[in-house]
């Protein structure tokens, strides 16, 4: 659409067509006060605070032409003869807007006077004080005195809980509806609404449990008064006492930008920090309320060394010396292959990089992994490094012309902010297809939903590919230049029809064809896959890779795949080399390490930030068989209790570092406080161990030539005549980041200095504007991060199609259901310690369909016994009326007996009603 030129307060402004007056004025540096309007929400014109004079060219009723005055200029007329709300009035050519006339000022004063008639004068105790739009606008535009009788004020009980996390002060509420509209339009959780009428009009919760949303905290950010406050921050501090520190949420692969608001060395609250490329201005409640573990009194404070059956406190020198001595001895008498390391995918890049360097370059062992190796754990099949979304991708820019396929994923539970991002794409005109074997929240979005039988998801992908070939929807130019194997793929699928593939998967052919057409014809195409897709494995993920290749939706911004891998930094772990590699010199994966430990082939291990014993009895047996075990963590976990040496480490608040998110964006977080109990960062722990090993004569190693297509750090290693402490001379985390930039493929621009150069003006609050415009989201002063290029971004990269034809799934079995582990954001694990979210943590249970529950005569809450080839468990049942028959879900939460019954990611089980109702989950 063409731009529009208008005049605002005598200043000529050119803005895109469709822009409202409030935004147009802001682009010219002119502030129009607002309460109900928010640039991320649809305008509704409820508060009338943005009333302005709008003059437009006068139209002659007879000729329908603009009336020209004697001066040769159009004659202007006041629109509708009265003031207009700027937030719902679009600009037009020739328009003149006046925001400072006496009529406008009179309206502003009057509106504020009305809003304040029953507003309490409790600014000195209000959490919003100091960042309150009502305060600011009253001082700037409001009356100095009120004409209303104090005795006529409306009083309510204050406050009342809207839920267990959010409190409502009805006396402060100005009924702007920002909170209601956020929940309806952005979050997709219509749990708030209005009740009563007149001066008794109020906000209420409509859900059970109250305010049932994973995004409730955002309503307190955008509330323009102190009506909504969080239980986590209420009455804890005044905002001018806080010291905000830029950080990154460590809970999922989105990598939301946050601010840790500190008072001295205590976290007072967690706030969103705007980044349009990542989380816009939102964060989920897990990120907001799930940081209290940092200050938990149960934190480890000093190293522990096992003496007999007891872990006793020790000095750092004692612990590091013992570790070096034991690891060196194992390496000497059993070889490097007898050592292995596991590092959590929740750790920062700096920790992960030096962890793998310690094992590869000092100990000479490629036995590395970031998974726990549980029986039902899926293999990490990663196509993000090759076919990930192109550099420059920004989901907040996408709408019409964009098609997204969400395959085998539950974004609300795996990466919550993506629900908001995907809903935004749909709201702006994009096309969304959800392919999953069980219902998720995205099904409530205006989307095309395909519900395949559990385990048959790959047949849906094959049907999409077959449709592309059959209907000639392939991006021919791209395929000719960069893709090999189309003829072979066509031949492999020749004996399959779209109808037969859909019948095998149990989905409608019309839906599959519509999804294929929408994806192929879109300007931008994105495939997002998650936990269920990983469970299905290579057959599905290879087909998804071929889907984006055949449609040409790779190698450019806003096109490609977004893998939702487990952990906050699985992408970084893969990139820096915390994996066993490939080829003949491949090391052991986690599951193979447990077997090797039980058989005596693996003698020593170091585990950083992981607790495999919690969910995997086989891991406990394997760890007990080791000669020596080192555990690095912030809590004395079940795994740490089995260690010979336990090392504490700093939390995300006590150190700095970087994460790489699902879209391969490297982002830096800053140190917010003195390290808790002076514990070092994980990278420093690895450095101390390496220096101690070198000091006692352990030979260094150098990497062989690249063997798996990644940087040299990923390859196997060979010994050199002498070790050098110069290779382990890092003073600050930035030194490690510099080495990562120099050695890890694609990370050349990720030094801290380079990341600092990514600071860009964001759409949100600017230095020249007041806080009232977009709420209390923090301006991003740290930068928006650097996105790593995928292999497909390189124009000469060639790819081969790998999809293989599949045989129909044999579903005949004596067992009644397929068991699938369902991820849950509120999983009850260590991050939730001391959190306000504890009442919302999911407890172990089994979810059944209505049909299966009826057949088994199982009522909600009744105990059931599930059995597989490997074991059995008893736990309560819940019933989901939308779950398909033959599928049972067990939430992957703390205490869930998944490892006892799973034989793999998809497990056949029998279910029976448990007779002894006194027995819980065991």
C-alpha positions in Angstrom: 0.0 0.0 0.0 1.3 3.5 -0.7 2.5 5.8 2.0 0.3 8.6 3.4 1.4 12.2 4.1 -0.3 14.2 6.8 0.4 17.1 9.1 0.5 16.6 12.9 0.9 19.7 15.0 2.4 21.6 12.1 4.9 18.8 11.2 4.6 17.0 7.9 4.7 13.2 8.4 4.8 10.4 5.9 3.7 7.0 7.2 2.5 3.7 5.8 -1.2 3.5 4.9 -3.3 2.0 7.6 -1.2 3.6 10.4 -3.4 5.0 13.2 -2.9 8.6 14.4 -1.3 7.6 17.7 1.5 5.6 16.0 1.9 8.2 13.3 2.4 10.9 15.9 4.9 8.7 17.7 7.0 8.3 14.5 7.2 12.1 14.4 8.3 12.3 18.1 4.9 13.6 19.2 3.4 11.8 22.2 -0.4 11.3 22.4 -1.4 10.0 25.8 -3.1 6.6 25.9 -4.4 4.1 28.4 -6.3 1.3 26.6 -4.2 1.4 23.4 -1.1 -0.8 23.1 0.8 -1.3 19.9 0.7 -5.1 20.3 -3.1 -5.2 20.8 -6.0 -4.3 18.5 -7.2 -0.8 19.2 -10.6 -0.5 20.8 -10.9 3.2 21.8 -12.2 2.5 25.3 -10.3 5.0 27.5 -10.8 8.1 25.2 -7.5 9.5 26.5 -6.2 9.9 22.9 -8.9 12.3 21.7 -7.5 14.8 19.2 -8.7 17.2 16.6 -8.7 15.6 13.1 -9.2 17.9 10.2 -9.7 16.4 6.7 -10.2 17.9 3.3 -13.8 19.0 2.8 -15.8 17.1 0.1 -18.4 18.8 -2.0 -21.5 16.7 -1.7 -22.6 17.5 -5.3 -19.3 16.8 -7.1 -17.7 14.5 -4.5 -14.5 16.5 -5.1 -12.2 18.2 -2.6 -13.2 21.8 -2.0 -10.4 24.2 -2.8 -10.1 27.5 -0.9 -9.1 30.9 -2.2 -5.5 30.2 -1.3 -5.5 27.2 -3.6 -5.3 24.7 -0.7 -8.0 22.2 0.3 -10.5 23.5 2.8 -10.4 21.4 6.0 -13.3 20.3 8.1 -13.3 18.9 11.6 -14.0 15.2 11.3 -17.6 14.5 12.4 -17.6 17.9 14.1 -16.0 16.6 17.3 -12.8 15.1 18.7 -11.7 11.7 17.5 -9.9 8.8 19.3 -6.4 8.7 17.7 -5.9 5.0 18.3 -8.8 3.9 16.1 -8.6 6.6 13.4 -6.4 5.7 10.4 -4.4 8.4 8.7 -5.3 9.7 5.3 -3.7 12.0 2.7 -4.2 15.7 3.5 -5.3 15.0 7.1 -4.2 17.5 9.7 -4.1 16.4 13.4 -3.9 18.9 16.3 -3.0 17.4 19.7 -2.5 20.5 21.8 -5.6 22.7 21.3 -7.7 23.9 24.2 -10.5 21.4 23.3 -8.0 18.5 23.4 -6.5 19.6 26.7 -10.0 20.0 28.2 -10.9 16.5 27.1 -7.6 15.1 28.5 -8.2 16.8 31.9 -11.8 15.7 32.0 -11.0 12.1 31.2 -8.3 11.9 33.9 -10.6 13.5 36.4 -13.2 10.8 35.7 -10.7 8.0 36.0 -9.5 9.3 39.3 -13.0 9.6 40.9 -12.6 6.3 42.7 -8.9 5.7 42.3 -7.2 5.4 45.6 -4.4 7.7 46.6 -2.0 4.9 47.5 0.9 5.6 45.2 3.3 5.4 48.1 2.5 1.8 48.6 1.6 0.8 45.1 4.0 -1.6 43.3 3.5 0.4 40.1 4.7 3.6 41.6 7.7 5.0 39.7 6.7 3.4 36.4 3.0 4.1 36.4 1.4 5.6 33.3 -1.5 7.0 35.3 0.9 8.9 37.6 2.8 10.3 34.6 -0.2 11.3 32.6 -1.9 12.9 35.6 1.1 15.0 36.3 1.4 16.0 32.6 -2.2 16.3 31.4 -4.5 15.9 34.5 -6.2 18.5 36.7 -4.6 19.8 39.8 -7.7 19.2 41.9 -10.8 17.0 41.8 -14.3 18.3 42.0 -15.7 14.9 43.1 -16.8 14.3 46.7 -14.4 11.9 48.5 -17.4 10.2 50.2 -18.8 9.3 46.8 -15.8 7.0 46.0 -16.5 3.4 45.2 -14.6 1.0 47.5 -13.8 -2.6 46.9 -12.1 -5.3 49.0 -8.4 -5.0 48.1 -6.7 -6.9 46.7 -8.4 -10.0 45.5 -6.6 -12.9 43.8 -7.4 -13.4 40.1 -5.4 -16.5 40.5 -2.5 -17.8 42.6 0.0 -15.6 40.7 -1.9 -12.3 40.0 -3.7 -10.0 42.4 -6.4 -7.5 41.3 -7.0 -4.1 43.0 -10.4 -3.2 41.6 -10.2 0.4 43.0 -7.1 1.1 40.9 -8.5 -0.6 37.7 -9.5 1.8 34.9 -11.2 -0.9 32.8 -8.9 -0.4 29.8 -9.3 -4.1 28.9 -5.6 -4.5 28.0 -5.4 -7.6 30.2 -8.6 -9.1 28.7 -7.5 -8.4 25.2 -4.0 -9.8 25.8 -5.4 -13.1 27.0 -8.0 -13.3 24.2 -5.9 -12.2 21.2 -2.3 -12.7 22.0 -2.1 -15.7 24.5 -5.2 -17.5 23.2 -6.4 -18.1 26.8 -9.8 -16.3 27.1 -9.8 -16.6 30.9 -10.5 -13.0 31.9 -13.6 -10.9 31.3 -15.9 -8.2 32.6 -18.7 -8.5 35.1 -21.4 -6.2 36.4 -22.2 -2.7 35.0 -21.6 0.9 35.7 -19.3 1.8 38.6 -19.4 -1.8 39.8 -17.9 -3.0 36.5 -14.9 -5.2 37.2 -12.4 -7.7 35.8 -13.0 -11.3 36.7 -11.4 -14.7 36.0 -13.6 -17.1 34.0 -11.5 -20.2 34.3 -11.1 -23.0 36.8 -8.5 -23.0 38.2 -8.6 -19.1 38.2 -6.5 -17.2 35.7 -5.4 -20.5 34.0 -2.7 -19.3 31.6 1.0 -19.7 31.2 1.3 -16.0 30.2 -0.6 -14.3 33.0 2.4 -12.2 34.2 2.4 -10.2 31.0 -0.9 -8.6 32.0 0.9 -6.9 34.9 3.5 -5.4 32.5 0.9 -3.9 30.2 -1.5 -2.8 32.9 -1.3 1.0 32.8 -2.1 1.3 36.5 -1.3 -0.7 39.6 -4.4 -2.8 39.3 -2.6 -6.0 38.5 0.4 -7.1 40.6 2.2 -10.3 40.9 2.4 -12.4 44.0 6.1 -12.8 43.4 7.0 -9.1 43.6 4.1 -7.5 45.6 5.5 -5.1 48.3 9.1 -6.3 47.9 10.8 -3.2 46.6 10.3 0.2 44.9 11.2 0.2 41.3 13.7 3.0 41.7 15.7 0.8 44.1 16.1 -1.9 41.4 19.1 -2.5 39.3 18.0 -4.2 36.0 20.5 -6.6 34.5 20.1 -8.0 30.9 19.8 -11.8 30.9 18.4 -14.7 29.0 15.8 -17.2 30.2 17.4 -20.6 30.7 14.3 -22.7 30.7 13.6 -23.5 27.0 15.0 -23.1 23.5 13.2 -19.8 22.7 15.9 -17.8 24.6 13.6 -15.0 25.8 15.3 -11.8 26.7 14.7 -10.9 30.3 15.9 -8.5 32.9 16.9 -9.7 36.4 15.8 -6.8 38.6 18.2 -6.8 41.6 18.1 -5.1 44.9 21.7 -5.4 46.1 22.3 -9.1 45.5 18.7 -10.3 45.7 16.4 -11.0 42.8 13.2 -8.9 43.3 11.5 -9.7 40.0 12.1 -10.9 36.4 10.8 -8.7 33.6 10.7 -9.1 29.8 13.3 -7.3 27.7 12.1 -6.6 24.2 13.6 -8.3 21.3 11.4 -8.5 18.2 13.5 -11.3 16.8 12.9 -13.6 19.8 10.2 -12.8 22.3 8.9 -9.4 21.3 8.0 -8.0 24.7 6.5 -11.1 26.3 7.8 -13.9 28.5 6.0 -16.9 29.9 5.2 -17.4 33.6 7.9 -20.1 33.9 10.5 -17.6 32.9 9.0 -14.9 35.1 8.4 -16.9 38.3 10.8 -19.8 37.8 14.0 -18.1 38.9 13.8 -18.5 42.7 16.0 -21.6 42.6 18.9 -19.2 42.2 18.5 -18.1 45.8 17.4 -21.4 47.3 18.9 -22.2 50.7 19.5 -25.7 49.4 22.2 -24.5 47.0 25.6 -26.3 47.2 28.1 -23.9 48.8 31.4 -25.8 48.7 33.0 -28.9 47.1 32.2 -32.3 48.7 34.5 -35.3 48.7 33.4 -38.8 49.5 35.0 -40.4 52.5 33.6 -43.8 53.1 29.8 -43.5 52.7 29.7 -39.8 53.5 30.2 -36.7 51.4 32.3 -34.2 53.4 33.1 -30.6 52.8 36.5 -29.9 51.2 38.5 -27.0 49.7 38.6 -26.3 46.0 42.2 -27.3 45.8 41.6 -30.6 47.5 38.7 -31.4 45.2 40.4 -30.4 42.0 43.6 -32.3 42.9 41.6 -35.4 43.7 39.7 -35.2 40.4 43.0 -34.8 38.4 44.6 -37.6 40.2 41.8 -40.1 39.7 41.0 -39.2 36.1 44.7 -39.3 35.2 45.0 -42.8 36.8 42.0 -44.2 34.9 43.4 -42.7 31.7 46.8 -44.3 32.3 45.6 -47.9 33.2 42.4 -48.1 31.1 42.9 -45.6 28.3 41.0 -42.5 27.3 38.0 -44.6 26.1 37.3 -45.5 29.8 36.3 -41.9 30.5 33.0 -40.2 29.6 31.3 -36.9 30.1 27.7 -35.7 30.1 26.9 -32.0 30.1 23.4 -30.5 30.3 21.9 -28.7 27.3 20.8 -26.1 29.8 24.4 -24.9 30.3 25.8 -21.8 28.5 28.0 -22.1 25.4 31.2 -21.2 27.4 30.7 -24.1 29.9 29.8 -26.6 27.1 32.8 -25.6 25.0 35.4 -26.0 27.7 33.7 -29.2 28.9 34.2 -30.9 25.6 37.6 -29.4 25.2 38.6 -30.9 28.6 37.5 -34.3 27.4 38.8 -34.1 23.8 42.0 -32.1 24.2 43.2 -33.1 27.6 41.7 -36.5 28.4 41.5 -37.6 24.8 38.0 -39.0 25.1 35.2 -38.5 22.5 32.6 -40.1 24.9 30.4 -37.0 25.2 26.7 -36.3 25.2 24.1 -33.9 26.5 21.2 -36.4 26.8 20.5 -38.5 29.8 20.2 -41.8 27.9 16.9 -42.8 29.5 15.2 -45.8 27.9 12.4 -43.8 26.2 14.6 -40.8 25.4 14.5 -39.9 21.7 17.7 -39.6 19.6 18.5 -36.0 18.7 18.1 -35.8 15.0 19.2 -32.3 14.0 18.5 -30.7 10.7 18.7 -27.1 12.1 22.3 -26.7 11.4 21.8 -27.4 7.7 18.2 -26.4 6.9 17.4 -24.0 9.8 15.5 -20.8 9.2 17.7 -18.4 7.2 19.8 -15.7 8.7 17.7 -12.6 9.4 14.5 -14.5 10.2 12.0 -12.5 12.3 8.7 -14.2 13.0 7.1 -10.9 14.1 7.3 -9.7 10.5 5.4 -12.7 9.1 1.7 -12.9 8.2 0.0 -13.1 4.9 2.2 -15.1 2.5 3.6 -17.3 5.2 2.8 -21.0 5.8 3.9 -22.8 9.0 3.8 -26.5 9.6 4.0 -27.6 13.3 4.8 -31.3 13.3 5.0 -33.5 16.3 5.4 -30.7 18.7 3.5 -29.1 21.6 5.0 -25.6 21.6 3.1 -24.4 24.7 4.8 -27.1 26.8 8.2 -27.3 25.0 8.8 -23.6 24.1 5.8 -21.5 25.3 6.6 -18.2 23.6 6.3 -19.8 20.2 2.6 -20.1 20.8 2.3 -16.3 20.9 4.6 -16.0 17.9 2.6 -18.5 15.8 -0.7 -17.0 16.8 0.6 -13.7 15.7 1.5 -15.0 12.3 -2.0 -16.4 11.9 -3.6 -13.1 13.1 -1.7 -11.3 10.4 -3.0 -13.6 7.7 -0.6 -16.5 7.8 -1.5 -20.2 7.3 -0.9 -22.7 10.1 -1.1 -26.5 9.9 -0.7 -28.5 13.1 0.2 -32.2 12.7 0.3 -34.1 16.0 -1.1 -37.3 17.3 -2.7 -35.7 20.4 -4.4 -32.3 20.9 -2.4 -29.2 21.9 -3.3 -25.6 22.6 -2.4 -24.6 19.0 -5.5 -26.6 17.9 -7.5 -23.6 19.2 -5.8 -21.3 16.9 -7.4 -20.8 13.5 -5.4 -23.6 12.0 -5.6 -26.7 9.9 -5.3 -29.7 12.3 -4.2 -33.1 11.1 -4.4 -35.8 13.8 -2.5 -38.9 12.6 -2.4 -42.2 14.5 0.4 -42.3 17.0 3.5 -43.5 15.2 2.2 -42.8 11.7 3.2 -39.2 11.5 5.9 -40.0 8.9 3.1 -41.1 6.5 1.6 -37.6 6.7 4.9 -36.2 5.6 5.1 -38.7 2.8 1.6 -37.7 1.7 2.7 -34.1 1.6 5.8 -35.0 -0.5 3.6 -37.1 -2.8 1.2 -34.2 -3.3 4.1 -31.8 -4.2 5.3 -34.3 -6.9 1.8 -35.2 -8.1 0.5 -31.7 -8.4 3.8 -30.2 -9.7 4.2 -27.9 -6.7 8.0 -28.3 -6.6 10.2 -25.2 -6.7 11.8 -26.4 -10.0 14.6 -23.7 -10.3 15.8 -24.3 -6.7 15.7 -28.1 -7.0 17.6 -28.1 -10.3 20.4 -25.9 -8.8 20.7 -27.3 -5.3 18.9 -30.6 -4.7 19.8 -34.1 -5.8 17.8 -37.2 -5.9 14.3 -36.1 -7.1 14.0 -38.8 -9.6 15.0 -41.4 -7.0 12.5 -40.0 -4.5 9.7 -40.1 -7.2 10.5 -43.7 -7.9 10.4 -44.6 -4.3 7.0 -43.1 -3.9 5.6 -44.4 -7.2 3.7 -47.3 -5.6 2.1 -45.0 -3.0 -0.8 -42.7 -3.6 -1.8 -39.7 -1.5 -5.0 -41.5 -0.5 -3.2 -44.6 0.7 -0.7 -42.7 2.7 -3.4 -40.7 4.3 -5.4 -43.8 5.1 -2.4 -45.4 6.7 -1.9 -42.2 8.8 -5.6 -41.9 9.6 -6.0 -38.3 8.3 -8.2 -36.7 5.6 -6.7 -36.5 2.2 -8.3 -33.0 1.6 -6.5 -31.6 4.6 -3.1 -33.0 3.5 -3.5 -31.6 0.0 -4.6 -28.2 1.3 -1.6 -28.1 3.6 0.8 -29.0 0.8 -0.6 -26.4 -1.5 -0.5 -23.7 1.1 3.1 -24.5 2.0 4.4 -24.8 -1.6 2.7 -21.6 -2.8 3.7 -19.5 0.2 6.3 -16.8 0.0 7.7 -18.0 3.3 7.6 -21.5 4.7 8.6 -22.7 8.1 8.5 -26.2 9.6 8.7 -26.5 13.4 9.2 -30.0 14.9 9.5 -31.1 18.5 9.4 -34.0 21.0 6.9 -36.3 19.2 8.7 -35.8 15.9 12.0 -36.8 17.6 10.2 -39.9 19.0 9.1 -40.9 15.5 12.7 -40.5 14.3 14.6 -40.2 11.1 11.7 -41.4 8.8 9.7 -38.3 9.7 12.5 -35.8 10.1 14.1 -36.7 6.8 10.8 -36.3 5.1 10.4 -32.8 6.7 13.9 -31.9 5.4 12.9 -33.0 1.9 9.7 -31.0 2.2 11.5 -27.7 2.7 14.0 -28.6 0.0 11.4 -29.4 -2.7 9.5 -26.2 -2.0 12.6 -24.0 -1.9 11.9 -22.8 1.6 15.5 -22.8 2.8 18.5 -20.6 2.5 16.7 -17.3 3.0 15.2 -15.3 5.8 11.9 -16.5 7.2 12.2 -19.9 5.6 13.5 -23.3 6.9 13.1 -25.5 10.0 12.9 -24.7 13.7 13.8 -27.8 15.8 12.5 -27.6 19.4 15.2 -29.7 21.0 15.2 -30.5 24.7 16.9 -28.0 26.9 17.6 -24.3 26.6 20.9 -24.7 24.7 20.8 -27.9 22.8 21.7 -26.0 19.7 24.8 -24.6 21.3 25.7 -28.1 22.7 25.6 -29.5 19.2 27.5 -26.6 17.7 30.4 -26.6 20.2 30.8 -30.4 20.2 29.1 -31.9 23.2 28.3 -35.1 21.3 30.2 -38.3 20.4 30.8 -37.3 16.8 30.3 -39.5 13.8 32.2 -42.1 11.7 34.7 -44.7 12.8 36.1 -42.6 15.6 32.7 -41.8 17.1 32.5 -41.9 20.9 29.8 -43.3 23.1 26.4 -41.8 23.5 24.8 -41.5 27.0 22.8 -44.8 26.7 26.0 -46.6 25.5 27.9 -45.1 28.4 25.5 -46.8 30.9 26.1 -50.1 29.2 29.8 -49.6 29.1 29.9 -48.7 32.8 28.0 -51.7 33.9 30.3 -53.9 31.8 33.4 -52.3 33.2 34.6 -50.6 30.0 33.8 -47.1 31.3 35.6 -46.4 34.5 35.2 -42.7 35.2 32.7 -40.0 34.4 32.0 -36.3 34.9 28.4 -35.1 34.8 27.7 -31.3 34.6 24.3 -29.9 35.3 22.4 -33.1 34.8 20.6 -35.6 37.0 20.2 -38.8 35.0 19.5 -40.9 38.1 16.3 -39.1 38.8 14.5 -40.6 35.8 16.6 -43.6 35.0 17.3 -46.5 37.4 19.7 -47.9 34.8 21.9 -44.8 35.2 22.0 -45.3 39.0 23.2 -48.9 38.5 25.8 -47.8 36.0 27.1 -44.9 38.1 27.5 -47.2 41.1 29.8 -49.4 38.9 32.2 -46.6 38.1 35.6 -46.3 39.8 35.2 -42.5 40.0 32.4 -40.0 39.4 32.5 -36.2 39.4 29.2 -34.2 39.5 29.0 -30.5 38.9 25.7 -28.9 39.9 24.0 -26.3 42.0 22.0 -28.8 44.1 22.8 -32.1 45.8 20.8 -34.1 43.3 20.2 -37.8 43.3 23.1 -38.1 40.9 25.4 -35.9 43.0 24.6 -38.1 46.0 26.4 -41.0 44.2 29.5 -38.9 43.3 33.0 -39.2 44.6 33.4 -35.5 44.2 30.7 -32.9 44.0 31.5 -29.4 42.7 29.1 -26.4 43.1 28.8 -23.9 40.3 27.4 -20.4 39.8 23.9 -19.9 38.6 22.9 -17.8 35.6 22.7 -14.7 37.9 26.2 -15.2 39.2 28.1 -15.3 36.0 27.9 -14.2 32.3 27.8 -16.2 29.1 25.8 -16.9 26.0 23.0 -19.2 24.8 22.2 -20.3 21.2 18.4 -20.5 20.7 16.3 -22.7 18.5 16.7 -20.3 15.6 20.5 -20.3 16.1 20.6 -16.8 17.6 23.5 -16.4 20.0 22.6 -14.1 22.8 24.6 -12.8 25.8 23.4 -12.6 29.4 25.2 -10.4 32.0 26.2 -11.2 35.5 23.6 -9.8 37.9 25.2 -10.4 41.3 28.3 -11.6 43.1 28.5 -15.4 42.5 26.5 -17.3 45.2 28.9 -18.5 47.9 31.8 -17.4 45.5 31.2 -20.5 43.4 32.9 -20.4 39.9 31.2 -20.7 36.6 31.2 -24.0 34.8 33.8 -23.0 32.3 36.2 -22.1 35.1 35.6 -25.4 36.8 36.6 -27.2 33.6 39.7 -25.0 33.3 40.8 -25.7 36.8 40.5 -29.5 36.2 42.4 -29.2 32.9 45.2 -27.2 34.5 45.5 -29.7 37.3 45.7 -32.6 34.9 48.4 -30.8 32.8 50.3 -29.9 35.9 50.7 -33.6 36.9 51.9 -34.5 33.4 48.8 -35.5 31.4 49.6 -35.2 27.7 47.6 -32.7 25.6 45.9 -33.8 22.4 45.2 -32.1 19.1 42.2 -32.7 16.9 42.4 -34.8 13.8 41.2 -33.5 10.5 37.5 -32.7 10.5 35.5 -35.9 10.2 31.9 -35.0 10.6 31.5 -31.8 8.7 31.8 -29.5 11.7 34.6 -27.6 13.3 37.7 -29.4 14.4 36.8 -29.4 18.1 34.2 -32.1 17.2 36.7 -34.6 15.8 38.7 -37.2 17.5 42.1 -36.4 19.0 45.7 -37.6 19.2 48.3 -37.0 21.8 51.2 -34.6 21.4 54.6 -34.7 23.2 53.8 -32.1 25.8 51.0 -30.1 27.3 50.7 -26.4 27.5 49.0 -24.3 30.2 48.7 -21.6 27.6 45.8 -23.4 26.1 44.0 -23.0 29.4 44.5 -19.4 30.3 41.0 -17.9 30.4 40.5 -15.0 32.8 36.9 -14.1 32.0 34.0 -15.7 30.1 34.7 -13.3 27.2 38.0 -15.1 26.6 36.2 -18.4 26.1 33.7 -16.7 23.8 36.6 -15.4 21.7 38.0 -18.9 21.3 34.5 -20.2 20.3 34.3 -17.4 17.7 37.7 -18.4 16.4 37.2 -22.2 16.3 33.5 -23.1 16.0 32.0 -23.0 12.5 29.6 -20.1 12.0 30.4 -18.4 15.3 32.9 -15.8 14.0 30.7 -12.9 14.9 29.7 -14.0 18.4 32.5 -12.4 20.5 31.0 -10.3 23.3 32.2 -7.2 21.4 30.4 -8.3 18.3 27.2 -9.1 20.2 27.3 -5.6 21.7 27.2 -4.2 18.2 23.8 -5.7 17.6 22.0 -3.0 19.6 19.2 -1.7 17.5 16.3 0.7 18.1 13.3 -1.4 19.0 9.7 -0.5 18.4 9.1 -0.2 22.1 9.8 2.5 24.6 12.4 5.0 23.3 14.4 7.6 25.3 12.1 10.4 24.1 8.8 8.8 25.2 7.0 8.1 28.4 6.4 4.7 29.9 2.7 4.7 29.1 2.9 3.8 25.5 3.8 0.1 25.7 3.9 -0.7 29.4 6.9 -1.7 31.5 8.8 -3.8 29.0 12.5 -2.9 29.2 14.3 -1.3 26.3 16.9 -3.7 24.9 20.3 -2.1 25.7 22.2 -5.4 25.4 21.5 -6.1 21.7 19.4 -8.5 19.8 22.0 -11.3 19.3 23.7 -12.7 16.2 22.0 -15.4 14.2 24.3 -18.2 13.0 24.0 -19.0 9.3 22.6 -22.4 8.4 24.5 -24.5 5.8 21.6 -23.8 3.4 22.3 -20.0 3.6 25.5 -20.6 1.6 24.4 -20.4 -2.1 26.6 -23.2 -3.3 25.5 -25.8 -0.7 24.0 -28.9 -2.3 21.6 -31.3 -0.7 20.3 -34.8 -1.3 16.8 -36.1 -0.7 16.8 -38.8 1.9 13.2 -39.9 2.4 12.6 -43.6 2.1 9.3 -45.3 1.3 7.7 -46.8 4.4 5.6 -49.9 4.8 2.2 -49.6 6.5 2.4 -49.8 10.3 1.2 -53.1 11.7 -1.1 -52.1 14.6 -2.1 -55.6 15.5 -0.9 -56.3 19.1 -2.2 -57.8 22.2 -1.4 -54.5 24.0 -4.2 -52.0 24.1 -2.4 -48.6 23.8 0.6 -46.8 22.6 2.3 -44.9 25.5 3.8 -41.5 24.6 5.7 -39.2 26.9 4.2 -35.7 26.9 6.4 -32.8 27.7 5.2 -30.4 30.4 6.5 -26.9 31.1 5.7 -27.2 34.8 7.5 -30.5 35.3 8.3 -30.1 39.0 12.1 -30.3 38.5 14.9 -28.3 40.2 14.1 -25.0 38.5 10.9 -24.8 40.4 12.4 -24.7 43.9 10.8 -21.9 46.0 8.8 -20.7 43.0 5.2 -19.4 43.2 4.5 -22.0 40.4 4.9 -24.9 42.8 1.1 -25.4 43.2 0.9 -25.6 39.4 3.5 -28.4 39.0 2.1 -31.4 37.2 2.2 -34.6 39.2 2.6 -38.1 37.6 -0.5 -39.4 36.0 -1.8 -41.2 32.9 -4.1 -39.6 30.3 -6.6 -41.8 28.5 -9.2 -41.2 25.8 -12.9 -41.3 26.7 -13.3 -44.5 24.7 -10.4 -46.3 26.3 -11.5 -45.2 29.8 -15.0 -46.4 29.2 -13.9 -49.7 27.9 -11.7 -50.2 31.0 -14.4 -48.8 33.3 -11.9 -46.2 34.6 -13.1 -43.0 36.2 -11.0 -39.8 36.5 -8.6 -40.1 39.5 -8.8 -43.8 39.7 -5.5 -45.7 39.9 -4.5 -47.8 36.9 -1.7 -50.3 36.3 0.2 -50.0 33.1 2.6 -52.8 31.9 5.0 -53.2 29.1 7.7 -55.7 28.2 10.1 -54.0 30.6 8.0 -53.3 33.7 4.9 -51.8 35.2 3.7 -48.9 37.2 0.6 -47.7 39.1 -0.6 -44.1 38.9 -3.8 -42.1 38.7 -5.7 -41.7 35.5 -7.1 -38.5 33.9 -9.4 -38.5 30.9 -9.1 -36.2 27.8 -12.2 -36.0 25.7 -10.1 -34.9 22.7 -7.5 -37.7 22.9 -7.8 -40.4 20.2 -8.5 -43.9 21.1 -5.5 -46.2 21.5 -3.1 -43.5 22.7 -2.1 -42.9 26.3 0.0 -40.0 27.5 2.2 -39.9 30.5 3.5 -36.4 31.3 7.3 -36.3 31.5 7.5 -34.8 35.0 9.4 -35.3 38.2 8.5 -38.7 39.6 6.9 -40.1 36.4 7.8 -43.8 36.0 8.6 -43.5 32.3 11.9 -45.3 32.6 10.3 -48.4 34.1 7.8 -49.0 31.3 9.2 -47.4 28.2 11.0 -49.7 25.7 11.5 -46.7 23.4 9.9 -43.4 22.5 6.7 -45.3 21.4 5.8 -48.1 23.7 3.0 -50.7 23.6 1.3 -51.1 27.0 -1.6 -52.8 28.6 -3.8 -50.8 31.0 -5.9 -52.3 33.8 -7.8 -50.8 36.7 -5.7 -51.1 39.9 -7.5 -52.9 42.7 -5.6 -51.6 45.7 -6.8 -47.9 45.7 -4.4 -47.0 48.5 -1.3 -47.5 46.3 0.1 -44.4 44.6 2.4 -44.1 41.6 5.4 -46.3 42.2 
